[in-house]
Amino acid sequence: MGTIDRPSMLRLLAPLVLLSSVLHGALLAPAKSHQIESALHYLDGDLQLSSNFSNGEPTQGAVVRLLNADGTPGQELGRTNTEGRLSIDLSSVSNGTVDLQVDGGPGHRDYLELPVQDGEVDLNKVVVFPFSLVMVGLLVSVRRRND
């Protein structure tokens, strides 16, 4: 059996994701459910996370943590404030790529893949996981580069 490269896989998954999104929204999601949208930027040399629900409301009190390599919760970095913001200190994080989770409660999570070098993040290389869908008990994630 041959292998499929990443662009081909994403093209194959795109229609499935759209269909799943419609079904998920119509059948599985509570009426008041909103996805979380997070962004990173540097302010006065400090890495700042801003997180909001898709309706624009700040994601207040969301737990921000690093994930272990196996996807289990790892080091907690803090909680977002009433404006959905948090300053993040990655100075103790080893160089490489780490997964960051913004956990606003069941069904309200955002995931970012951060390239860390000497405690700094290259914001041009952050990968956001915007579509997390539950479909027949399986979690399907499609990566989108945050340009």
N, C-alpha and C positions, 0 to 999 in steps of 0.2 A: 504494500500500500504506500503511495507517495505522500510526501508532506505538502502542506499548504502554507504559503508564506502569509505574514501578518496582513498585508493589504487585501489579499484574496479572502482571507478569513473574515475580515471586517465587512467586505462587500457581501459575503454570504450571510453574515449575521444581521445586516442592516434591515432587511424586510422582516425578519423574525423579531427584531427589537421593536419595530414600529407596531406590528401586530400585537406583540406582548404588552406594549405600553397601553394600547387601546383596551385590551382585555383586562389588564391590571387596573386601569383607571375605572373601568365600568363595573368590574366584578369584585375586586379585592380591596381597593383603597377606601378608607372612610371618607365621607363627604368633605370633611374639613382638613384632610391631609395635604401637606405641602412639602415639596422637596427642599432640601437645604442647598444653598449656593454659597460657596466660600471663595474668598480671594486673599492673596498675600501681597504685601508691599512693604518696602522699607520706609520707616519714618525716623529721621534723626539717627540712623544707624541701627535701629531696632526692627526686627521682623514683626510685622503686625498682621494678624489674621482678622478678617471681617467676615461675618457669617450671618446670612439672612435666610428666612423662608422665601419660597418663590413668590409669595404675595407681598414681599418687601419688609415684613416685620423682622426685627432683629431676633437672632437665635439666642435668647437669654439663658444663661446657666448651662450651656452645652459643655459637656466634658470633652476636652481636647487631649488626645493621647497618641503616642506612637504605638504601632502594632508590632508584635513580634514577627519573625520570619514565617511562622506557621499561621499568622492571621489572628492570633489571640491577643487580647488587650495587653499592652506593655506599659511603659512609663507614662504616667499622667502629667501633662504639661500645665494644666490649669483649667479654669472654666471661663467661658465668655461672660462679659459684663452685660449690663442692661442694654447696651448699644450693640451687642453681638460681637464685641471685639476682645482680643487677647494679644498681649505681647508675648512672643515665644522666644525662649533662650535655648539655642541648640549647641551651645559651646561645649557641652559634655557628650555630644553625640559623635560617634565615630564617622570618619569619612565614608561616603558611599550613598546609596539610595535608601531612604526610609519611607515607610507608609504612615501617613498621619490620618487620624480619624476624628471627625467632629461629630459627636454623639448628642443629638438633641432629643433622644428618647426613641422608643420603638417606632420604626418606620421613618425616622428622621435622622439620617446619617449622611455624611459627605466624606469622601476619601480623596486624599491627595498624595501623590508620590513625589517626594522631595529629594533632589540631588544635593547632598550636604558635603561641603569642602571647608574644613577649618571653621566649622560653626556657622558658615554662611550658606545661603541657598541661591542658586542661579535661577531666578524667577522665570527666565525664558525657557527653562527645561522642566518646569513643574508639569506633571501630568495629573489631570482631573478625571475622576471616574463619575460622570454625571448620570449615567443610566444604570441603576441597580434594580433589577426586576425579579420578582419571585414568579417562577413559572414551573408548575408541576413540581414544586418543592425544590427546584434548583435555582441557584443564584447566578444570573447571567450578567456579566459586566462588560461594557464596551468602553474602551479608553478613547479619550479625545484630548488632543494636545491643546493646552491653554496658550493660544497665540496672542 
